[in-house]
Amino acid sequence: MNFHDVTIGIIGATGAVGSVALELLENQGHPPEKIVPIASPRSEGKKLKYFSQDLIVRKIEKELLDNLDAIIISATSQISEKWAPIAVKSGVVVIDDGSVFRMNSSVPLVVPEVNGQDVEWHTGIISTPNCTTTPLVMVLDALRKLSSIKRVNVSTYQAVSGTGSRARTELINQTRSMIFDQDYRIDVYPKPIGFNIFPHVDDFLENGYTKEEMKMVNESRKILHDDQIRISVTCVRVPVHISHSESLQIEFTDNVNLKEAIKLLSDYSGITVMDDTENDIYPTPLDSAGQDDVFVGRIRKDIAIDNAISLWLSCDNLRKGASLNAIQILEELIKRDRMGLNEL
Ligand SMILES: NC(=O)c1ccc[n+]([C@@H]2O[C@H](COP(=O)([O-])OP(=O)(O)OC[C@H]3O[C@@H](n4cnc5c(N)ncnc54)[C@H](OP(=O)(O)O)[C@@H]3O)[C@@H](O)[C@H]2O)c1
């Protein structure tokens, strides 16, 4: 099967992630008749520009599934939980951007550069990781060739588009109101995000971490096939539109060579090294937004911990953090001839 022969449904096609998936498919020249945009009943009939054509948004119905080969779900957990099993029963491969299936032992959680081979054992549903996990595991996968990784400390700087379209509007509205010293509304987040940052992404758990932080820990272990790696995370929301950044401190078992680390990162598919501090070159969210790669810079030997490297990364959360990774999983399935569900 050729990628352009695959009929793809996108549930959530009007949202932050789904609309980028459409843009990526358009850029790849995927035929308009092979795309079915789906959203809530509120959006039924809405027109989405695709090449010079209008794609008409549909609401989800079982009959729609009969004409699809694959479906990318970028909607809500409830939609994934309800519709993914129905789609699989109809013979449709599901790639889910949400979190509900990620830690399910019968669902592969895949970043193709790291564990593309895991699509081999899918039983109909394949999950993409949290948007902060994907760039993290790519960097760790590149660097574990130096020496095994003992411990990782991460702080994230997460853009508002990670919370969907409503959060982007909230950032704009609050910022505008604050500039003009006017009252503002707080709808999406627990605190104002205009001119502010807060260490609170998703709900707090009993261990003092947040759900988002524990997702990064558990998902990374699953993708890297490494239960021993110790990861501690603090997730922070920042007033940035697109692209999550992360500050990493990575401790290895043995002493590691910085030049070798930079070479491994430079050679890794999907990573671009932007590291020339003499010329103020390091990645920012504005550099990585709209780009496919994970951008890495400020790569240095850590001065506080032996055998450790510190670095900084920035990655478009809507592209490699979600929709691009989902499309790449689909490509991986086709490459490995694993689109069919008949042999499961
Ligand atoms: N944003 C990110 O960086 C990111 C990264 C990784 C994973 N994800 C995951 O991707 C998913 C989508 O996130 P998002 O940021 O794109 O959210 P979003 O901007 O809020 O978009 C949500 C989409 O879901 C659709 N939807 C809502 N209720 C529906 C229903 N009953 N039936 C069908 N469609 C429905 C919406 O359609 P209407 O327009 O009609 O309401 C909209 O297209 C979430 O599971 C999120 O956790 C997001």
Ligand as a Chemical Component Dictionary entry (heavy atoms), coordinates in Angstrom:
data_LIG
# 
_chem_comp.id                   LIG 
_chem_comp.type                 NON-POLYMER 
_chem_comp.pdbx_formal_charge   0 
_chem_comp.three_letter_code    LIG 
# 
loop_
_chem_comp_atom.comp_id 
_chem_comp_atom.atom_id 
_chem_comp_atom.alt_atom_id 
_chem_comp_atom.type_symbol 
_chem_comp_atom.charge 
_chem_comp_atom.model_Cartn_x 
_chem_comp_atom.model_Cartn_y 
_chem_comp_atom.model_Cartn_z 
_chem_comp_atom.pdbx_ordinal 
LIG N1  N1  N 0  -2.091  20.604 21.688 1  
LIG C1  C1  C 0  -1.021  19.836 21.795 2  
LIG O1  O1  O 0  0.144   20.307 21.796 3  
LIG C2  C2  C 0  -1.167  18.350 21.921 4  
LIG C3  C3  C 0  -0.026  17.568 21.857 5  
LIG C4  C4  C 0  -0.138  16.177 21.972 6  
LIG C5  C5  C 0  -1.389  15.635 22.130 7  
LIG N2  N2  N 1  -2.482  16.444 22.194 8  
LIG C6  C6  C 0  -3.795  15.807 22.330 9  
LIG O2  O2  O 0  -4.503  16.006 21.109 10 
LIG C7  C7  C 0  -5.899  16.103 21.389 11 
LIG C8  C8  C 0  -6.446  17.385 20.775 12 
LIG O3  O3  O 0  -5.801  18.489 21.352 13 
LIG P1  P1  P 0  -5.947  19.958 20.740 14 
LIG O4  O4  O 0  -4.916  20.735 21.455 15 
LIG O5  O5  O -1 -5.916  19.939 19.263 16 
LIG O6  O6  O 0  -7.413  20.384 21.263 17 
LIG P2  P2  P 0  -8.436  21.480 20.669 18 
LIG O7  O7  O 0  -7.722  22.561 19.953 19 
LIG O8  O8  O 0  -9.300  21.849 21.806 20 
LIG O9  O9  O 0  -9.304  20.673 19.585 21 
LIG C9  C9  C 0  -10.218 19.669 19.956 22 
LIG C10 C10 C 0  -10.823 19.060 18.727 23 
LIG O10 O10 O 0  -11.690 17.986 19.145 24 
LIG C11 C11 C 0  -12.951 18.151 18.515 25 
LIG N3  N3  N 0  -14.040 17.614 19.308 26 
LIG C12 C12 C 0  -14.473 18.016 20.513 27 
LIG N4  N4  N 0  -15.580 17.309 20.879 28 
LIG C13 C13 C 0  -15.828 16.456 19.870 29 
LIG C14 C14 C 0  -16.838 15.494 19.616 30 
LIG N5  N5  N 0  -17.841 15.276 20.492 31 
LIG N6  N6  N 0  -16.800 14.801 18.457 32 
LIG C15 C15 C 0  -15.812 15.011 17.552 33 
LIG N7  N7  N 0  -14.831 15.927 17.717 34 
LIG C16 C16 C 0  -14.844 16.638 18.873 35 
LIG C17 C17 C 0  -13.092 19.653 18.366 36 
LIG O11 O11 O 0  -14.098 19.941 17.407 37 
LIG P3  P3  P 0  -14.922 21.350 17.412 38 
LIG O12 O12 O 0  -14.006 22.348 16.778 39 
LIG O13 O13 O 0  -16.105 21.038 16.599 40 
LIG O14 O14 O 0  -15.223 21.657 18.850 41 
LIG C18 C18 C 0  -11.697 20.025 17.913 42 
LIG O15 O15 O 0  -11.530 19.756 16.538 43 
LIG C19 C19 C 0  -6.043  16.004 22.911 44 
LIG O16 O16 O 0  -6.284  14.646 23.256 45 
LIG C20 C20 C 0  -4.668  16.411 23.406 46 
LIG O17 O17 O 0  -4.389  15.836 24.664 47 
LIG C21 C21 C 0  -2.412  17.783 22.076 48 
# 
loop_
_chem_comp_bond.comp_id 
_chem_comp_bond.atom_id_1 
_chem_comp_bond.atom_id_2 
_chem_comp_bond.value_order 
_chem_comp_bond.pdbx_ordinal 
LIG N1  C1  SING 1  
LIG C1  O1  DOUB 2  
LIG C1  C2  SING 3  
LIG C2  C3  SING 4  
LIG C2  C21 DOUB 5  
LIG C3  C4  DOUB 6  
LIG C4  C5  SING 7  
LIG C5  N2  DOUB 8  
LIG N2  C6  SING 9  
LIG N2  C21 SING 10 
LIG C6  O2  SING 11 
LIG C6  C20 SING 12 
LIG O2  C7  SING 13 
LIG C7  C8  SING 14 
LIG C7  C19 SING 15 
LIG C8  O3  SING 16 
LIG O3  P1  SING 17 
LIG P1  O4  DOUB 18 
LIG P1  O5  SING 19 
LIG P1  O6  SING 20 
LIG O6  P2  SING 21 
LIG P2  O7  DOUB 22 
LIG P2  O8  SING 23 
LIG P2  O9  SING 24 
LIG O9  C9  SING 25 
LIG C9  C10 SING 26 
LIG C10 O10 SING 27 
LIG C10 C18 SING 28 
LIG O10 C11 SING 29 
LIG C11 N3  SING 30 
LIG C11 C17 SING 31 
LIG N3  C12 SING 32 
LIG N3  C16 SING 33 
LIG C12 N4  DOUB 34 
LIG N4  C13 SING 35 
LIG C13 C14 SING 36 
LIG C13 C16 DOUB 37 
LIG C14 N5  SING 38 
LIG C14 N6  DOUB 39 
LIG N6  C15 SING 40 
LIG C15 N7  DOUB 41 
LIG N7  C16 SING 42 
LIG C17 O11 SING 43 
LIG C17 C18 SING 44 
LIG O11 P3  SING 45 
LIG P3  O12 DOUB 46 
LIG P3  O13 SING 47 
LIG P3  O14 SING 48 
LIG C18 O15 SING 49 
LIG C19 O16 SING 50 
LIG C19 C20 SING 51 
LIG C20 O17 SING 52 
# 
